[in-house]
Amino acid sequence: MLREAALRVTRPRVAVLSAVHDHPHADTESIIGAVREVLPKVSHQAVYDVLRALTAAGLLRRIQPMGSLARYEARVGDNHHHLACRSCGVVADVDCAVGAAPCLTASDARGFTIDEAEVIYWGLCPDCTPDPASST
């Protein structure tokens, strides 16, 4: 993947890419922790630099739900969206709205050529949703 994106293959790049593949939607600190399991002496700055390079090369996607730290995922190249739990902060992928890419049709594009839409659906995940049976 790195070579196809015209990037040199380095141990930090491989470790970061692997960490994001293994931990989708992880924040930077979680990624640093996962990388340090493989490369104990890697610096924070090195991980930040690799995340920036991999995102710029299109190998990773950076998302930042409102009120959350930046998170990274390896699912790129499609127009998927995200579900975010207001209680615990878990983030999950969800495919684009049903139909012929209605999420890319703005009511007024104002001259823009739209190639991506970012949608975050907010609510409570199943673990944070109160069980109706327990409230009776």
C-alpha positions in Angstrom: 0.0 0.0 0.0 2.8 2.4 0.9 4.7 1.8 -2.3 1.5 2.2 -4.4 1.0 5.6 -2.7 4.6 6.5 -3.7 5.7 6.5 0.0 8.8 4.8 1.3 8.2 1.8 3.4 9.5 2.5 6.9 8.9 0.7 10.2 6.9 3.6 11.7 4.7 3.9 8.6 4.0 0.2 8.6 3.3 0.2 12.4 0.9 3.2 12.2 -0.9 1.7 9.2 -1.2 -1.6 11.0 -2.4 0.1 14.2 -5.1 2.0 12.4 -6.3 -1.2 10.5 -6.4 -3.0 13.8 -8.1 -0.2 15.7 -10.5 1.7 13.5 -11.6 5.1 14.7 -8.8 5.2 17.3 -7.5 8.6 18.5 -3.9 9.6 18.2 -2.9 8.6 21.8 -4.4 5.1 21.2 -2.5 4.8 18.0 0.7 5.8 19.7 0.1 3.2 22.4 -0.5 0.5 19.8 2.6 1.5 17.7 4.8 1.5 20.9 3.9 -2.1 21.5 5.9 -2.8 18.2 8.3 0.1 18.3 8.8 1.1 21.9 11.0 4.1 21.2 8.9 5.8 18.5 8.2 9.5 19.4 4.8 11.2 19.5 6.0 13.5 16.7 7.0 10.6 14.5 3.5 9.1 14.8 1.8 12.5 14.2 4.0 13.0 11.1 3.2 9.5 9.8 -0.6 10.0 10.4 -0.4 13.3 8.4 1.6 11.6 5.6 -0.7 8.6 5.3 -3.8 10.8 5.4 -2.4 13.1 2.7 -1.6 10.1 0.6 -5.2 8.8 0.9 -4.3 5.7 2.9 -6.0 6.9 6.0 -9.0 9.1 6.7 -9.1 11.6 9.6 -12.5 12.2 11.2 -13.3 14.5 14.1 -16.8 14.2 15.5 -17.9 17.4 17.4 -16.4 17.4 20.9 -14.1 14.5 20.1 -10.4 14.1 19.5 -9.3 13.4 15.9 -9.7 9.8 15.0 -8.3 7.8 12.1 -9.6 4.9 10.0 -8.3 2.9 7.1 -11.6 2.6 5.3 -11.0 5.1 2.5 -12.2 5.6 -1.1 -15.9 5.3 -0.4 -18.4 7.8 0.9 -19.4 6.1 4.1 -20.5 7.9 7.2 -20.4 7.4 11.0 -22.6 6.7 14.0 -21.4 8.3 17.2 -22.7 7.6 20.7 -23.4 10.7 22.8 -22.7 8.7 26.0 -19.6 6.6 25.6 -18.1 8.1 22.4 -17.9 4.9 20.4 -17.8 5.5 16.6 -19.0 3.0 14.0 -19.1 3.0 10.2 -22.4 3.2 8.4 -22.8 3.1 4.6 -24.1 6.1 2.7 -27.8 6.7 2.6 -29.8 4.3 0.5 -30.1 5.2 -3.2 -28.0 6.8 -5.8 -25.7 8.8 -3.6 -28.4 11.2 -2.3 -26.0 12.4 0.3 -23.9 14.0 -2.4 -26.7 16.1 -3.8 -26.7 19.4 -2.0 -29.8 21.6 -2.2 -27.6 24.4 -3.5 -24.0 23.5 -4.4 -23.1 27.2 -4.9 -20.8 26.3 -7.8 -18.9 23.7 -5.9 -18.1 20.3 -7.5 -18.9 18.0 -4.6 -17.0 14.8 -4.3 -17.5 13.8 -0.7 -20.1 14.3 2.1 -19.3 13.9 5.8 -22.3 12.9 7.9 -22.3 11.8 11.5 -25.4 10.3 13.0 -25.6 11.0 16.7 -27.5 8.9 19.3 -26.9 6.2 21.9 -25.2 2.9 21.1 -26.9 -0.3 22.1 -24.7 -0.6 25.3 -25.8 2.9 26.4 -29.4 2.7 25.4 -31.6 2.1 28.5 -33.3 -1.3 28.5 -37.1 -0.6 28.4 -37.7 -3.8 30.4 -35.6 -2.7 33.3 -37.5 0.5 33.8 -40.8 -1.2 34.6 
